[in-house]
């Protein structure tokens, strides 16, 4: 339950759920956060007269002024923050955190939104293919077309983000560079929605994400399409795609500076060990940090000719292990909250021994996503691919149906895209 608290009564450890003014009028990254320092208190005092906090009981921990080190579920001590390995408990804690709630309500079903946005995705897919060809051949980039498709995708994400998430599972190894740009744009839009960005901010973020890898058009094809891992010399050449992309976009009117920040900073790392500018901390910029997170996630979950992609669940665990080093810690945690512990496309085994693919998130009950069942308990395929709502589904014994474990696509031989209601995309 939320209660109003005067700013003078606010204390470290309280969870601020709402301000007395719009979030975008303040410097805070997230719509909902734990007060962790005197600096947080001082900043809130500069901007607010009162705030709304979540009561201790709402956070699932003891209440009372005598509680030692009060902090909401999901926050971490300094020792926790240095933990080298992410556990299931880590992800469960994050996705059950109060700030994992949806800021925007879904206005359409996944099925309705897929039908509505399919033509936009096809247009965007064709655009990305054409963008790289134009850049490679020295032709002018069609930025107005990029703005058009990003605007339409932003509108779709605001209605229901799971539809475009389904489309990100349609992947071809031989079209990685162009399709990666589209998927990163979609992921950036979904993440921005989760963070509460208004449409204008979403649009700028999505545009930068769509253009983030345009410099790869100038990378020699024998390096770009090499069927195995690059050697040290080739890696250095590949790194030039950041500066080459900025050169391609230099002088083109109508590209906001924040969009260019995504292009410039998507390979920077929070600890300064990225490239091309070796920036660190806040010098990277919020849009650059977001670009780094979504770019990394798509790279981890994509099949390449020299390795299989990770499951979404495993990729999130890998990224959680790099919080506060490669990525801004709070942004990395918010990204996990955004996608959920079982992101769309995850392959899961139930306590009934059935296997299914996550087709949609349950934003009220994160551990009970919507599935399409792929295999029966005896490991034979379901011919009709029935839908399953884990919030209501039970076992034969009448117990709640629950997810027991996540399966890797390469290990179980299941292509999650086959089980989702998305049409194939023609390549322009």
N, C-alpha and C positions, 0 to 999 in steps of 0.2 A: 504494500500500500504506500502511496506517495503522501508526503506531508510537507507543508510549506515551512521553510526555515529561514530566518533572517540571516543575512550574510555574516553578521557579527557572531552568530551562534554556530556557524559552520565549523566542522572539525575535520582533521585528517582522518581518513578511514571511512567517511561518509560517502555514499554513492549518489551523485547528482544525476537525477533523471530528467530534469526540466529546468529551464532558466526563466527569468521574468522578461526575456526579450528573445528574438529569433537567434538561433545558433549561429547563423551566418554573419551576424553582427559582432561576433566574438572570435578570438583566435583559436578556439578549441577545435580540434580535429573531429571529435566524435560527439554525437548526440547521445550523451550518457557516459559518465566516466567516474572512476573513484578518485577522490581527493587524496593525493599521495604525498604532497609536500607543501611547505609554506609558500612556495612560489605559486602553486595552484590556488591557494587561498588568496594571495595578494592579487593575482590576475582576476579572480572572481569578484573581489572587492572593487576593482576598477570598473567592472562592467555591470555588476548586478547589485540590487538592493536586497533581493531575496531569491531563493532557489527552491526547487522541490526535490526532496531526497527520498530514496526507498528505505522503508523501515527495516530494522535488523531482521525481523521475522520473515520479511519478503526475500531476504538474501540467504535464508537457510542456515543461520548461525545464531548463537546465543545473543540475547539482547541485554541491555543494561550498561550503565556507565562504567562498571568495573570490569567489563570484558577486556581481556588483554589483547593488544594489537588488533583492534576491530578492523576488518576488511571484508569486502563482499566475496562470495564464492567466485572463484575464477581468477582472483588476483594472486600474486606470488610474492614470496619473500625473496631477498637477495640470493639466498642459497638455491631456491627453486629456479631462479632465473638463469643460473649457470648450469642447470642440469643438462647433460650432454645428449640424453636420449628421451624422445617423446613417448609417452605411454598412452594406452587407451584412456586412462583416467584423466590425463592432461586434456585430451580433446573433448571428453565428456564434460569436464568442468567448464571449458570455454564455451561449448555450445549450449550449456544450461545456464550460462551467466545472464543476468537481467538485461544486459545491453545487446543480447542476441535477438531481442524481439524485433519484429518487422516495424519499420517506421512508415513505409508506404503500404497500404492494404492492397491485396491482389484484387483487380477489378474484372479479370476474365479467368476462365479455366485454362489449364495448359493446352488442352485440345483446341479450344476456341482461338487461343493466341497463336498456336502453330499455324492454323489455317490462315489467320489474318496476316502473319508476318512472313510467310514462305516466299512470296514474290520479292519482298525486300531483301531477304537473305540471298536469293538467287542473283539479284542485281548487285548486291555487295560482293558476292563471290566473284562474279564476272569483273566487277570494277577492280578488285585486288589483282587479278590476273593481268588486266590491262595496264594497271598502274606500274607494275614491274616491267612490263614490256616497253611501255612508253619511256620510262626512266632509262632503261638499258639502251634504247635507240636514240636517246637525246631529244625525245619529243616532250612537249609541254604536258604537265600533269593536270588532269581534270579535277581541280580542287572543288569547284561547285558540285560536281557529282558526288565527291566524297562527303561533303557537308549534307547533301540530300539523304544519302543512305544512313549516315550516322544519326541524323535527326529522326528518321523513321525508326531506327533501332532503339534510340533512347525512349521514344514514345512507347514502343513495345515493352521494354524493360520496366517502365513505370507501371504498365498494366499488369504484367506477370513475367518475372524474370526467368522462370523455369523453361519457357518455350525456347528462347534463344540459347539457353544452356544446353538443351537437347541437340540443337544444331551444331554445337561445338564438338560433338562426338563424331561427326562425319569427317573422317580424316583420311587423307591419301598421302602415302610417303612421297610420291613423286610430285606432289603439289604443296609441299610443306611450307615453303617460304610465304606464298601468297595466302594460303589458308590460315597459317599461323597469325598473320596480321589481322585477319577477320576475327579469329577466335580471341585474340588479345583485346581487340576493341570490345567485343561482347563481354568478356570478363571484366574489363574496366568499367563498363556501364553498369553491370550487375553490382560490382563492388561499390561504385559511387552511389547507387540507389540505396544500398545497405547503410552507407555512411550518412544518408540524408541529403545528398546534394540536390539542389534544385535543377530543373531541366537545363537551364543555360550552362551551369557548371558541368553537368553530365555530357552535354553536347561537346564542350571543349575537351574534356577528358577523353571522350570516345574518338574525337577527330585525331588527337595526338596519338592515341593507341593504334588507330588504323594506319597512320603514317610512320609508326615508330621504326620500322625496319626497311624503309624505302631505299636506304643506302645500300642494301644487299644487292640491289639491281646492278651495282657497279663492281661487285666482287666477281673475280674470274669464275666462270661456270665450273671449271674443273675443281675448284675449291668449294664453291657453294654446293655442288651436287656430289661431292666425293663420297663414295660408298663405304667409307670407314672413318674413324676418328681422325681429326686433323692433327698434323704434327705442329711443333712449336712455331716454325716459320709461318705456316699457313694460318695458325691462330692469330698471329700478329697482323697478317693481312686482313683477316676477317674482322678484326677489331676496328678497322678503318671504316666499317659501314656506318658507324655513328657520325663521324665527321663528314663522310660522303653524303649521308642523308640530310644533314643540316645544310650542306652546300646546294643540294638539289632544291631544297625548300627556301633557300635564301632569296629574298626579293619578291617572293610570291605574296601578293596582297591577300589579306583576309584570313591568315593563319594566326590565331591568338598566341601570344608569348607562352601562355601556360600549356598550349598544345605542343609547342616546340620543346618545352621542358621535358615532356615524355620522350621525345625523340632523343634529346641530349643525354638524359639521365637514366634510361631504362636498364643500363648495365652498371650503374654506380651501385655501391654497396654501403650500407650505413656505417661500417667500420673503416671505410676508406680504401678497401681492397678491390674496388671495381675499376671500371674504365668508362669513358676515355679521359675524364678530368680528375680521376681519383678524389672525387668529392666525398665528404663524410657528413654525417649528422644532418642538421637542418639546412646546410648549404645545398643539399640535393633538391629540396622543395617537395611539397606534398604530392603533386602530380607525378614528379619523377619517382618518388618512393612507391606510389601506386603502380606506375608502369613497371618498375623492377619486380614487384610481387606477382603481377598477373603474367608478365612475360616468363618468369621462372616457372610458375605453375603450369602453363601450357607446354613449355619445353619438357618438363618432367613427365607429364602425362601423355606425351605424343610418342608414337612409334617412329623410330628412325631406322635407316637401313642397317645400322651397326648396333642397335639395341632396342629392346621392347620398352614401351612406355610403362610408367608406374600406374597403379590404380589411383583414382583421386584421393582416396583415404590415405594411402601410403605417402603420396606426394605432400599432403598437408602435414603429416607427421614429420617428414623430412624438413619441410620449411619451418615448422615449429622449433625444431632443433637449432635452426639458424636465427631465431629471433634475437634481436639486440646485437647481432654481429652483422649478418648480411642485410637484415631488414630492420626497419623501425619496429620495435617490439610491439607496441600497441596496434599498429597497422597490421602486422602479421596476425595478431590474435583476432582482430576484427575481420580479417579475410577468412579465417577459419570459421568464425561465427556466421559470416555471410554464406558460405557454401554449405555449412553444416558438417557434422561428423561423418555423415553418409551423403556426399554430394550426388547430384543427378549423374547417372552413368555408373555409379558404384555397383559392383556385383557382390551380392551378399548371400550368405547361407543362414537359414532360419533354424529355430529350435525344432521345427518339423522335419528338418533335413532337406527341405525344398530350397532351390536356388532361384533368386530373382534379381532383377535390375531396378535400381532406384529411378523412378520416372518423374518424381516430383517431391518437393519438400513439404513437410507438415510444419508450418511456422509456429504452431502452438505447442506441438509435441515433437521435438526434434529427433527423438529416438524412434519415432513411428512414421517413417516416410511412406510414400505411395510407391508400390512396386508393380512391375510386370513380371509374372512368374515364368521362368525359363525351363526349369527342370523339376520333376517330381522327386519325392524322397528316395526313390530307387534309381535316380540319376538318368531316367529316361526323359526326353523332351516333352514339354506341354505343347501339343499341336496348335492350340487356340491362343496361347500366350495370355492367360487370364490376368486381370488386374487384381491387386490385393491392397487393401487399406489396413495397415498394421494397427491402427487405432481400434478397429472393431474385430479383426480376424482372431480366431482362437484355434488352439490345437484340438485334436480329437478328444483329448481328455478335458477340454474346457478351459485350459490355461491360456493366458495371453500369448499371442504369437510374437516372438521377439527375434531380433538379429543376433546370431551367435558369433559370426566372424565375417570378415571381408575377404574376398577372393581376388587374386591378381588375374587380369585377363589372359596373360600369357600362360598361366598355369591351368586354367579351367577351359580354355578354348572357346570362350564366349566373347562375341563382339557386341558390346552393349548397344551400339547404335541400331543394330538389327531389331531390338526389342522396344524401341521408342517410336512414337507416332510421327516421325519426321520423314518427309519425302527426300529422295536423292536429289542432289544439286547438280545441274549440268554445268560444265566448265566452259566459260566463255573464252 
